[in-house]
């Protein structure tokens, strides 16, 4: 019986949770699709990392402007009163 090419391909070999080597076929980087073979990493410009709400750049800048305005008003009140 002739072995198919997929049966003779390199194996991943990453250590599984059962401490045995992974038996899935490896991709060009030496690991299988489950252990890091398919993806080259996170996408550039990750839109899921967008900050919103209280800690967005706009919200921080607005609080800073408001804080400066309150400081100026306090100075004026101290001068008048």
PyMOL Python script that loads the backbone (N, CA, C, O; Angstrom):
from pymol import cmd

cmd.read_pdbstr("""\
ATOM      1  N   UNK A   1       0.834  -1.189   0.000  1.00  0.00           N
ATOM      2  CA  UNK A   1       0.000   0.000   0.000  1.00  0.00           C
ATOM      3  C   UNK A   1       0.878   1.251   0.000  1.00  0.00           C
ATOM      4  O   UNK A   1       1.830   1.365   0.771  1.00  0.00           O
ATOM      5  N   UNK A   2       0.534   2.174  -0.876  1.00  0.00           N
ATOM      6  CA  UNK A   2       1.318   3.390  -1.027  1.00  0.00           C
ATOM      7  C   UNK A   2       0.852   4.452  -0.019  1.00  0.00           C
ATOM      8  O   UNK A   2      -0.346   4.662   0.168  1.00  0.00           O
ATOM      9  N   UNK A   3       1.823   5.117   0.627  1.00  0.00           N
ATOM     10  CA  UNK A   3       1.481   6.170   1.586  1.00  0.00           C
ATOM     11  C   UNK A   3       1.223   7.455   0.838  1.00  0.00           C
ATOM     12  O   UNK A   3       1.945   7.802  -0.097  1.00  0.00           O
ATOM     13  N   UNK A   4       0.193   8.154   1.254  1.00  0.00           N
ATOM     14  CA  UNK A   4      -0.095   9.446   0.652  1.00  0.00           C
ATOM     15  C   UNK A   4       0.876  10.488   1.186  1.00  0.00           C
ATOM     16  O   UNK A   4       1.458  10.327   2.259  1.00  0.00           O
ATOM     17  N   UNK A   5       1.039  11.560   0.416  1.00  0.00           N
ATOM     18  CA  UNK A   5       1.966  12.611   0.815  1.00  0.00           C
ATOM     19  C   UNK A   5       1.565  13.222   2.152  1.00  0.00           C
ATOM     20  O   UNK A   5       2.431  13.562   2.957  1.00  0.00           O
ATOM     21  N   UNK A   6       0.265  13.365   2.400  1.00  0.00           N
ATOM     22  CA  UNK A   6      -0.176  13.972   3.652  1.00  0.00           C
ATOM     23  C   UNK A   6       0.188  13.107   4.861  1.00  0.00           C
ATOM     24  O   UNK A   6       0.336  13.623   5.969  1.00  0.00           O
ATOM     25  N   UNK A   7       0.331  11.801   4.656  1.00  0.00           N
ATOM     26  CA  UNK A   7       0.698  10.932   5.765  1.00  0.00           C
ATOM     27  C   UNK A   7       2.186  10.985   6.076  1.00  0.00           C
ATOM     28  O   UNK A   7       2.601  10.672   7.192  1.00  0.00           O
ATOM     29  N   UNK A   8       2.982  11.375   5.103  1.00  0.00           N
ATOM     30  CA  UNK A   8       4.424  11.428   5.324  1.00  0.00           C
ATOM     31  C   UNK A   8       4.919  12.848   5.600  1.00  0.00           C
ATOM     32  O   UNK A   8       6.125  13.072   5.700  1.00  0.00           O
ATOM     33  N   UNK A   9       3.997  13.809   5.723  1.00  0.00           N
ATOM     34  CA  UNK A   9       4.419  15.190   5.982  1.00  0.00           C
ATOM     35  C   UNK A   9       4.906  15.349   7.420  1.00  0.00           C
ATOM     36  O   UNK A   9       4.621  14.523   8.286  1.00  0.00           O
ATOM     37  N   UNK A  10       5.637  16.415   7.647  1.00  0.00           N
ATOM     38  CA  UNK A  10       6.137  16.705   8.986  1.00  0.00           C
ATOM     39  C   UNK A  10       4.972  16.959   9.942  1.00  0.00           C
ATOM     40  O   UNK A  10       3.911  17.435   9.537  1.00  0.00           O
ATOM     41  N   UNK A  11       5.186  16.637  11.190  1.00  0.00           N
ATOM     42  CA  UNK A  11       4.150  16.825  12.203  1.00  0.00           C
ATOM     43  C   UNK A  11       4.476  18.041  13.044  1.00  0.00           C
ATOM     44  O   UNK A  11       5.631  18.455  13.144  1.00  0.00           O
ATOM     45  N   UNK A  12       3.458  18.600  13.638  1.00  0.00           N
ATOM     46  CA  UNK A  12       3.587  19.817  14.438  1.00  0.00           C
ATOM     47  C   UNK A  12       4.544  19.611  15.604  1.00  0.00           C
ATOM     48  O   UNK A  12       5.531  20.337  15.720  1.00  0.00           O
ATOM     49  N   UNK A  13       4.281  18.661  16.449  1.00  0.00           N
ATOM     50  CA  UNK A  13       5.171  18.365  17.554  1.00  0.00           C
ATOM     51  C   UNK A  13       5.019  19.260  18.771  1.00  0.00           C
ATOM     52  O   UNK A  13       5.729  19.062  19.757  1.00  0.00           O
ATOM     53  N   UNK A  14       4.115  20.243  18.740  1.00  0.00           N
ATOM     54  CA  UNK A  14       3.904  21.090  19.914  1.00  0.00           C
ATOM     55  C   UNK A  14       3.367  20.239  21.050  1.00  0.00           C
ATOM     56  O   UNK A  14       2.655  19.261  20.821  1.00  0.00           O
ATOM     57  N   UNK A  15       3.707  20.609  22.264  1.00  0.00           N
ATOM     58  CA  UNK A  15       3.258  19.832  23.413  1.00  0.00           C
ATOM     59  C   UNK A  15       1.785  20.145  23.676  1.00  0.00           C
ATOM     60  O   UNK A  15       1.413  21.308  23.830  1.00  0.00           O
ATOM     61  N   UNK A  16       0.962  19.122  23.726  1.00  0.00           N
ATOM     62  CA  UNK A  16      -0.456  19.305  23.971  1.00  0.00           C
ATOM     63  C   UNK A  16      -0.724  19.342  25.470  1.00  0.00           C
ATOM     64  O   UNK A  16       0.197  19.194  26.273  1.00  0.00           O
ATOM     65  N   UNK A  17      -1.982  19.541  25.845  1.00  0.00           N
ATOM     66  CA  UNK A  17      -2.342  19.594  27.260  1.00  0.00           C
ATOM     67  C   UNK A  17      -2.122  18.261  27.952  1.00  0.00           C
ATOM     68  O   UNK A  17      -1.955  18.210  29.171  1.00  0.00           O
ATOM     69  N   UNK A  18      -2.121  17.200  27.192  1.00  0.00           N
ATOM     70  CA  UNK A  18      -1.858  15.883  27.779  1.00  0.00           C
ATOM     71  C   UNK A  18      -0.360  15.564  27.795  1.00  0.00           C
ATOM     72  O   UNK A  18       0.030  14.434  28.087  1.00  0.00           O
ATOM     73  N   UNK A  19       0.469  16.548  27.484  1.00  0.00           N
ATOM     74  CA  UNK A  19       1.932  16.447  27.467  1.00  0.00           C
ATOM     75  C   UNK A  19       2.466  15.544  26.366  1.00  0.00           C
ATOM     76  O   UNK A  19       3.635  15.159  26.402  1.00  0.00           O
ATOM     77  N   UNK A  20       1.647  15.202  25.401  1.00  0.00           N
ATOM     78  CA  UNK A  20       2.085  14.424  24.239  1.00  0.00           C
ATOM     79  C   UNK A  20       2.312  15.370  23.073  1.00  0.00           C
ATOM     80  O   UNK A  20       1.721  16.450  23.039  1.00  0.00           O
ATOM     81  N   UNK A  21       3.156  14.992  22.112  1.00  0.00           N
ATOM     82  CA  UNK A  21       3.341  15.863  20.957  1.00  0.00           C
ATOM     83  C   UNK A  21       2.106  15.874  20.049  1.00  0.00           C
ATOM     84  O   UNK A  21       1.435  14.856  19.878  1.00  0.00           O
ATOM     85  N   UNK A  22       1.826  17.029  19.483  1.00  0.00           N
ATOM     86  CA  UNK A  22       0.694  17.170  18.563  1.00  0.00           C
ATOM     87  C   UNK A  22       0.987  16.358  17.301  1.00  0.00           C
ATOM     88  O   UNK A  22       2.115  16.356  16.809  1.00  0.00           O
ATOM     89  N   UNK A  23      -0.013  15.679  16.786  1.00  0.00           N
ATOM     90  CA  UNK A  23       0.174  14.816  15.615  1.00  0.00           C
ATOM     91  C   UNK A  23      -0.406  15.410  14.337  1.00  0.00           C
ATOM     92  O   UNK A  23      -0.456  14.738  13.306  1.00  0.00           O
ATOM     93  N   UNK A  24      -0.848  16.680  14.400  1.00  0.00           N
ATOM     94  CA  UNK A  24      -1.403  17.328  13.217  1.00  0.00           C
ATOM     95  C   UNK A  24      -0.290  17.662  12.232  1.00  0.00           C
ATOM     96  O   UNK A  24       0.851  17.874  12.642  1.00  0.00           O
ATOM     97  N   UNK A  25      -0.604  17.712  10.936  1.00  0.00           N
ATOM     98  CA  UNK A  25       0.420  18.065   9.961  1.00  0.00           C
ATOM     99  C   UNK A  25       0.874  19.508  10.134  1.00  0.00           C
ATOM    100  O   UNK A  25       0.063  20.398  10.389  1.00  0.00           O
ATOM    101  N   UNK A  26       2.168  19.730   9.993  1.00  0.00           N
ATOM    102  CA  UNK A  26       2.733  21.063  10.177  1.00  0.00           C
ATOM    103  C   UNK A  26       2.578  21.897   8.921  1.00  0.00           C
ATOM    104  O   UNK A  26       2.504  21.368   7.812  1.00  0.00           O
ATOM    105  N   UNK A  27       2.529  23.200   9.108  1.00  0.00           N
ATOM    106  CA  UNK A  27       2.504  24.154   8.002  1.00  0.00           C
ATOM    107  C   UNK A  27       3.943  24.611   7.761  1.00  0.00           C
ATOM    108  O   UNK A  27       4.848  24.141   8.451  1.00  0.00           O
ATOM    109  N   UNK A  28       4.183  25.507   6.808  1.00  0.00           N
ATOM    110  CA  UNK A  28       5.566  25.889   6.497  1.00  0.00           C
ATOM    111  C   UNK A  28       6.384  26.413   7.683  1.00  0.00           C
ATOM    112  O   UNK A  28       7.608  26.278   7.679  1.00  0.00           O
ATOM    113  N   UNK A  29       5.750  27.000   8.684  1.00  0.00           N
ATOM    114  CA  UNK A  29       6.531  27.516   9.804  1.00  0.00           C
ATOM    115  C   UNK A  29       6.805  26.453  10.862  1.00  0.00           C
ATOM    116  O   UNK A  29       7.426  26.752  11.883  1.00  0.00           O
ATOM    117  N   UNK A  30       6.360  25.228  10.644  1.00  0.00           N
ATOM    118  CA  UNK A  30       6.675  24.131  11.543  1.00  0.00           C
ATOM    119  C   UNK A  30       5.603  23.787  12.557  1.00  0.00           C
ATOM    120  O   UNK A  30       5.753  22.811  13.292  1.00  0.00           O
ATOM    121  N   UNK A  31       4.521  24.559  12.621  1.00  0.00           N
ATOM    122  CA  UNK A  31       3.436  24.282  13.559  1.00  0.00           C
ATOM    123  C   UNK A  31       2.140  24.074  12.789  1.00  0.00           C
ATOM    124  O   UNK A  31       2.012  24.501  11.641  1.00  0.00           O
ATOM    125  N   UNK A  32       1.185  23.416  13.427  1.00  0.00           N
ATOM    126  CA  UNK A  32      -0.097  23.162  12.768  1.00  0.00           C
ATOM    127  C   UNK A  32      -0.991  24.392  12.880  1.00  0.00           C
ATOM    128  O   UNK A  32      -0.602  25.389  13.489  1.00  0.00           O
ATOM    129  N   UNK A  33      -2.160  24.329  12.309  1.00  0.00           N
ATOM    130  CA  UNK A  33      -3.077  25.460  12.325  1.00  0.00           C
ATOM    131  C   UNK A  33      -3.563  25.786  13.731  1.00  0.00           C
ATOM    132  O   UNK A  33      -3.948  26.923  14.006  1.00  0.00           O
ATOM    133  N   UNK A  34      -3.550  24.807  14.616  1.00  0.00           N
ATOM    134  CA  UNK A  34      -4.000  25.046  15.985  1.00  0.00           C
ATOM    135  C   UNK A  34      -2.900  25.627  16.860  1.00  0.00           C
ATOM    136  O   UNK A  34      -3.191  26.284  17.860  1.00  0.00           O
ATOM    137  N   UNK A  35      -1.652  25.399  16.503  1.00  0.00           N
ATOM    138  CA  UNK A  35      -0.547  25.845  17.336  1.00  0.00           C
ATOM    139  C   UNK A  35       0.265  26.959  16.687  1.00  0.00           C
ATOM    140  O   UNK A  35       1.455  27.096  16.968  1.00  0.00           O
ATOM    141  N   UNK A  36      -0.353  27.748  15.835  1.00  0.00           N
ATOM    142  CA  UNK A  36       0.312  28.933  15.304  1.00  0.00           C
ATOM    143  C   UNK A  36       0.837  28.827  13.905  1.00  0.00           C
ATOM    144  O   UNK A  36       1.744  29.578  13.548  1.00  0.00           O
ATOM    145  N   UNK A  37       0.325  27.945  13.096  1.00  0.00           N
ATOM    146  CA  UNK A  37       0.855  27.801  11.753  1.00  0.00           C
ATOM    147  C   UNK A  37       0.195  28.669  10.716  1.00  0.00           C
ATOM    148  O   UNK A  37       0.854  29.089   9.765  1.00  0.00           O
ATOM    149  N   UNK A  38      -1.082  28.954  10.862  1.00  0.00           N
ATOM    150  CA  UNK A  38      -1.796  29.605   9.792  1.00  0.00           C
ATOM    151  C   UNK A  38      -1.712  31.131   9.846  1.00  0.00           C
ATOM    152  O   UNK A  38      -1.574  31.779   8.809  1.00  0.00           O
ATOM    153  N   UNK A  39      -1.791  31.695  11.019  1.00  0.00           N
ATOM    154  CA  UNK A  39      -1.849  33.139  11.156  1.00  0.00           C
ATOM    155  C   UNK A  39      -0.467  33.744  11.321  1.00  0.00           C
ATOM    156  O   UNK A  39       0.337  33.223  12.093  1.00  0.00           O
ATOM    157  N   UNK A  40      -0.166  34.837  10.614  1.00  0.00           N
ATOM    158  CA  UNK A  40       1.120  35.495  10.796  1.00  0.00           C
ATOM    159  C   UNK A  40       1.136  36.430  12.004  1.00  0.00           C
ATOM    160  O   UNK A  40       2.173  37.016  12.313  1.00  0.00           O
ATOM    161  N   UNK A  41       0.015  36.576  12.683  1.00  0.00           N
ATOM    162  CA  UNK A  41      -0.061  37.451  13.855  1.00  0.00           C
ATOM    163  C   UNK A  41      -1.319  38.306  13.803  1.00  0.00           C
ATOM    164  O   UNK A  41      -2.199  38.094  12.969  1.00  0.00           O
ATOM    165  N   UNK A  42      -1.386  39.249  14.684  1.00  0.00           N
ATOM    166  CA  UNK A  42      -2.552  40.127  14.755  1.00  0.00           C
ATOM    167  C   UNK A  42      -2.586  41.052  13.544  1.00  0.00           C
ATOM    168  O   UNK A  42      -1.536  41.419  13.016  1.00  0.00           O
ATOM    169  N   UNK A  43      -3.783  41.433  13.098  1.00  0.00           N
ATOM    170  CA  UNK A  43      -3.870  42.343  11.956  1.00  0.00           C
ATOM    171  C   UNK A  43      -3.368  43.731  12.323  1.00  0.00           C
ATOM    172  O   UNK A  43      -3.460  44.144  13.479  1.00  0.00           O
ATOM    173  N   UNK A  44      -2.844  44.440  11.352  1.00  0.00           N
ATOM    174  CA  UNK A  44      -2.387  45.808  11.589  1.00  0.00           C
ATOM    175  C   UNK A  44      -3.596  46.717  11.713  1.00  0.00           C
ATOM    176  O   UNK A  44      -4.626  46.488  11.078  1.00  0.00           O
ATOM    177  N   UNK A  45      -3.468  47.729  12.517  1.00  0.00           N
ATOM    178  CA  UNK A  45      -4.568  48.672  12.674  1.00  0.00           C
ATOM    179  C   UNK A  45      -5.779  48.018  13.301  1.00  0.00           C
ATOM    180  O   UNK A  45      -6.885  48.131  12.773  1.00  0.00           O
ATOM    181  N   UNK A  46      -5.594  47.338  14.413  1.00  0.00           N
ATOM    182  CA  UNK A  46      -6.675  46.599  15.060  1.00  0.00           C
ATOM    183  C   UNK A  46      -7.805  47.542  15.463  1.00  0.00           C
ATOM    184  O   UNK A  46      -7.639  48.365  16.364  1.00  0.00           O
ATOM    185  N   UNK A  47      -8.946  47.425  14.801  1.00  0.00           N
ATOM    186  CA  UNK A  47     -10.081  48.293  15.120  1.00  0.00           C
ATOM    187  C   UNK A  47     -10.750  47.883  16.420  1.00  0.00           C
ATOM    188  O   UNK A  47     -11.527  48.659  16.978  1.00  0.00           O
ATOM    189  N   UNK A  48     -10.467  46.678  16.921  1.00  0.00           N
ATOM    190  CA  UNK A  48     -11.055  46.257  18.188  1.00  0.00           C
ATOM    191  C   UNK A  48     -10.364  46.898  19.380  1.00  0.00           C
ATOM    192  O   UNK A  48     -10.887  46.853  20.494  1.00  0.00           O
ATOM    193  N   UNK A  49      -9.201  47.494  19.164  1.00  0.00           N
ATOM    194  CA  UNK A  49      -8.468  48.141  20.245  1.00  0.00           C
ATOM    195  C   UNK A  49      -8.868  49.608  20.385  1.00  0.00           C
ATOM    196  O   UNK A  49      -8.266  50.337  21.174  1.00  0.00           O
ATOM    197  N   UNK A  50      -9.868  50.049  19.636  1.00  0.00           N
ATOM    198  CA  UNK A  50     -10.308  51.440  19.682  1.00  0.00           C
ATOM    199  C   UNK A  50     -10.831  51.772  21.065  1.00  0.00           C
ATOM    200  O   UNK A  50     -11.694  51.074  21.598  1.00  0.00           O
ATOM    201  N   UNK A  51     -10.301  52.847  21.646  1.00  0.00           N
ATOM    202  CA  UNK A  51     -10.766  53.271  22.965  1.00  0.00           C
ATOM    203  C   UNK A  51     -12.015  54.120  22.789  1.00  0.00           C
ATOM    204  O   UNK A  51     -12.105  54.933  21.869  1.00  0.00           O
ATOM    205  N   UNK A  52     -12.955  53.923  23.664  1.00  0.00           N
ATOM    206  CA  UNK A  52     -14.182  54.709  23.602  1.00  0.00           C
ATOM    207  C   UNK A  52     -14.623  55.017  25.021  1.00  0.00           C
ATOM    208  O   UNK A  52     -14.151  54.406  25.980  1.00  0.00           O
ATOM    209  N   UNK A  53     -15.521  55.961  25.141  1.00  0.00           N
ATOM    210  CA  UNK A  53     -16.076  56.263  26.455  1.00  0.00           C
ATOM    211  C   UNK A  53     -15.158  57.136  27.280  1.00  0.00           C
ATOM    212  O   UNK A  53     -14.561  58.078  26.757  1.00  0.00           O
ATOM    213  N   UNK A  54     -15.035  56.839  28.554  1.00  0.00           N
ATOM    214  CA  UNK A  54     -14.326  57.674  29.518  1.00  0.00           C
ATOM    215  C   UNK A  54     -12.850  57.855  29.187  1.00  0.00           C
ATOM    216  O   UNK A  54     -12.298  58.921  29.462  1.00  0.00           O
ATOM    217  N   UNK A  55     -12.204  56.877  28.621  1.00  0.00           N
ATOM    218  CA  UNK A  55     -10.756  56.939  28.414  1.00  0.00           C
ATOM    219  C   UNK A  55     -10.355  57.202  26.966  1.00  0.00           C
ATOM    220  O   UNK A  55      -9.195  56.994  26.611  1.00  0.00           O
ATOM    221  N   UNK A  56     -11.270  57.647  26.129  1.00  0.00           N
ATOM    222  CA  UNK A  56     -10.889  57.997  24.762  1.00  0.00           C
ATOM    223  C   UNK A  56     -10.101  59.300  24.790  1.00  0.00           C
ATOM    224  O   UNK A  56     -10.186  60.059  25.756  1.00  0.00           O
ATOM    225  N   UNK A  57      -9.351  59.555  23.758  1.00  0.00           N
ATOM    226  CA  UNK A  57      -8.540  60.773  23.694  1.00  0.00           C
ATOM    227  C   UNK A  57      -9.428  62.010  23.759  1.00  0.00           C
ATOM    228  O   UNK A  57      -9.065  63.006  24.386  1.00  0.00           O
ATOM    229  N   UNK A  58     -10.583  61.950  23.114  1.00  0.00           N
ATOM    230  CA  UNK A  58     -11.495  63.097  23.113  1.00  0.00           C
ATOM    231  C   UNK A  58     -12.028  63.365  24.515  1.00  0.00           C
ATOM    232  O   UNK A  58     -12.098  64.518  24.940  1.00  0.00           O
ATOM    233  N   UNK A  59     -12.405  62.316  25.235  1.00  0.00           N
ATOM    234  CA  UNK A  59     -12.945  62.491  26.577  1.00  0.00           C
ATOM    235  C   UNK A  59     -11.884  63.022  27.537  1.00  0.00           C
ATOM    236  O   UNK A  59     -12.181  63.862  28.386  1.00  0.00           O
ATOM    237  N   UNK A  60     -10.663  62.544  27.409  1.00  0.00           N
ATOM    238  CA  UNK A  60      -9.579  63.022  28.268  1.00  0.00           C
ATOM    239  C   UNK A  60      -9.296  64.493  27.978  1.00  0.00           C
ATOM    240  O   UNK A  60      -9.123  65.286  28.903  1.00  0.00           O
ATOM    241  N   UNK A  61      -9.247  64.860  26.697  1.00  0.00           N
ATOM    242  CA  UNK A  61      -9.004  66.258  26.328  1.00  0.00           C
ATOM    243  C   UNK A  61     -10.135  67.155  26.831  1.00  0.00           C
ATOM    244  O   UNK A  61      -9.878  68.264  27.299  1.00  0.00           O
ATOM    245  N   UNK A  62     -11.361  66.698  26.741  1.00  0.00           N
ATOM    246  CA  UNK A  62     -12.497  67.491  27.220  1.00  0.00           C
ATOM    247  C   UNK A  62     -12.423  67.709  28.729  1.00  0.00           C
ATOM    248  O   UNK A  62     -12.686  68.814  29.203  1.00  0.00           O
ATOM    249  N   UNK A  63     -12.072  66.680  29.483  1.00  0.00           N
ATOM    250  CA  UNK A  63     -11.923  66.839  30.930  1.00  0.00           C
ATOM    251  C   UNK A  63     -10.795  67.794  31.272  1.00  0.00           C
ATOM    252  O   UNK A  63     -10.908  68.577  32.215  1.00  0.00           O
ATOM    253  N   UNK A  64      -9.710  67.737  30.513  1.00  0.00           N
ATOM    254  CA  UNK A  64      -8.589  68.644  30.746  1.00  0.00           C
ATOM    255  C   UNK A  64      -9.000  70.091  30.498  1.00  0.00           C
ATOM    256  O   UNK A  64      -8.658  70.978  31.279  1.00  0.00           O
ATOM    257  N   UNK A  65      -9.743  70.334  29.396  1.00  0.00           N
ATOM    258  CA  UNK A  65     -10.220  71.692  29.109  1.00  0.00           C
ATOM    259  C   UNK A  65     -11.150  72.188  30.214  1.00  0.00           C
ATOM    260  O   UNK A  65     -11.065  73.339  30.643  1.00  0.00           O
ATOM    261  N   UNK A  66     -12.032  71.310  30.663  1.00  0.00           N
ATOM    262  CA  UNK A  66     -12.981  71.678  31.716  1.00  0.00           C
ATOM    263  C   UNK A  66     -12.252  71.996  33.021  1.00  0.00           C
ATOM    264  O   UNK A  66     -12.604  72.943  33.725  1.00  0.00           O
ATOM    265  N   UNK A  67     -11.230  71.191  33.335  1.00  0.00           N
ATOM    266  CA  UNK A  67     -10.443  71.409  34.558  1.00  0.00           C
ATOM    267  C   UNK A  67      -9.710  72.755  34.483  1.00  0.00           C
ATOM    268  O   UNK A  67      -9.667  73.487  35.472  1.00  0.00           O
ATOM    269  N   UNK A  68      -9.137  73.088  33.324  1.00  0.00           N
ATOM    270  CA  UNK A  68      -8.458  74.369  33.148  1.00  0.00           C
ATOM    271  C   UNK A  68      -9.436  75.530  33.252  1.00  0.00           C
ATOM    272  O   UNK A  68      -9.121  76.562  33.844  1.00  0.00           O
ATOM    273  N   UNK A  69     -10.616  75.361  32.679  1.00  0.00           N
ATOM    274  CA  UNK A  69     -11.643  76.399  32.759  1.00  0.00           C
ATOM    275  C   UNK A  69     -12.065  76.631  34.205  1.00  0.00           C
ATOM    276  O   UNK A  69     -12.223  77.778  34.624  1.00  0.00           O
ATOM    277  N   UNK A  70     -12.249  75.571  34.962  1.00  0.00           N
ATOM    278  CA  UNK A  70     -12.615  75.702  36.373  1.00  0.00           C
ATOM    279  C   UNK A  70     -11.505  76.401  37.165  1.00  0.00           C
ATOM    280  O   UNK A  70     -11.792  77.199  38.057  1.00  0.00           O
ATOM    281  N   UNK A  71     -10.245  76.107  36.846  1.00  0.00           N
ATOM    282  CA  UNK A  71      -9.128  76.763  37.523  1.00  0.00           C
ATOM    283  C   UNK A  71      -9.121  78.257  37.228  1.00  0.00           C
ATOM    284  O   UNK A  71      -8.874  79.062  38.126  1.00  0.00           O
ATOM    285  N   UNK A  72      -9.391  78.641  35.977  1.00  0.00           N
ATOM    286  CA  UNK A  72      -9.449  80.056  35.618  1.00  0.00           C
ATOM    287  C   UNK A  72     -10.606  80.760  36.329  1.00  0.00           C
ATOM    288  O   UNK A  72     -10.451  81.877  36.823  1.00  0.00           O
ATOM    289  N   UNK A  73     -11.754  80.105  36.376  1.00  0.00           N
ATOM    290  CA  UNK A  73     -12.921  80.692  37.054  1.00  0.00           C
ATOM    291  C   UNK A  73     -12.635  80.872  38.546  1.00  0.00           C
ATOM    292  O   UNK A  73     -13.018  81.882  39.136  1.00  0.00           O
ATOM    293  N   UNK A  74     -11.966  79.897  39.150  1.00  0.00           N
ATOM    294  CA  UNK A  74     -11.622  79.984  40.567  1.00  0.00           C
ATOM    295  C   UNK A  74     -10.689  81.164  40.825  1.00  0.00           C
ATOM    296  O   UNK A  74     -10.852  81.876  41.816  1.00  0.00           O
ATOM    297  N   UNK A  75      -9.707  81.380  39.936  1.00  0.00           N
ATOM    298  CA  UNK A  75      -8.788  82.525  40.071  1.00  0.00           C
ATOM    299  C   UNK A  75      -9.548  83.827  39.990  1.00  0.00           C
ATOM    300  O   UNK A  75      -9.298  84.738  40.780  1.00  0.00           O
ATOM    301  N   UNK A  76     -10.482  83.937  39.040  1.00  0.00           N
ATOM    302  CA  UNK A  76     -11.276  85.153  38.866  1.00  0.00           C
ATOM    303  C   UNK A  76     -12.125  85.403  40.119  1.00  0.00           C
ATOM    304  O   UNK A  76     -12.219  86.542  40.578  1.00  0.00           O
ATOM    305  N   UNK A  77     -12.725  84.388  40.659  1.00  0.00           N
ATOM    306  CA  UNK A  77     -13.565  84.526  41.858  1.00  0.00           C
ATOM    307  C   UNK A  77     -12.709  84.980  43.045  1.00  0.00           C
ATOM    308  O   UNK A  77     -13.143  85.807  43.847  1.00  0.00           O
ATOM    309  N   UNK A  78     -11.504  84.441  43.152  1.00  0.00           N
ATOM    310  CA  UNK A  78     -10.610  84.844  44.246  1.00  0.00           C
ATOM    311  C   UNK A  78     -10.194  86.302  44.112  1.00  0.00           C
ATOM    312  O   UNK A  78     -10.062  87.002  45.116  1.00  0.00           O
ATOM    313  N   UNK A  79      -9.981  86.774  42.863  1.00  0.00           N
ATOM    314  CA  UNK A  79      -9.599  88.163  42.647  1.00  0.00           C
ATOM    315  C   UNK A  79     -10.748  89.102  42.969  1.00  0.00           C
ATOM    316  O   UNK A  79     -10.537  90.160  43.561  1.00  0.00           O
ATOM    317  N   UNK A  80     -11.956  88.728  42.588  1.00  0.00           N
ATOM    318  CA  UNK A  80     -13.138  89.576  42.781  1.00  0.00           C
ATOM    319  C   UNK A  80     -13.545  89.567  44.250  1.00  0.00           C
ATOM    320  O   UNK A  80     -13.832  90.620  44.819  1.00  0.00           O
ATOM    321  N   UNK A  81     -13.571  88.424  44.847  1.00  0.00           N
ATOM    322  CA  UNK A  81     -14.090  88.290  46.215  1.00  0.00           C
ATOM    323  C   UNK A  81     -13.096  88.382  47.239  1.00  0.00           C
ATOM    324  O   UNK A  81     -13.419  88.283  48.423  1.00  0.00           O
TER     325      UNK A  81
END
""", "prot")
cmd.dss("prot")
cmd.show_as("cartoon", "prot")
cmd.util.cbc("prot")
cmd.orient("prot")
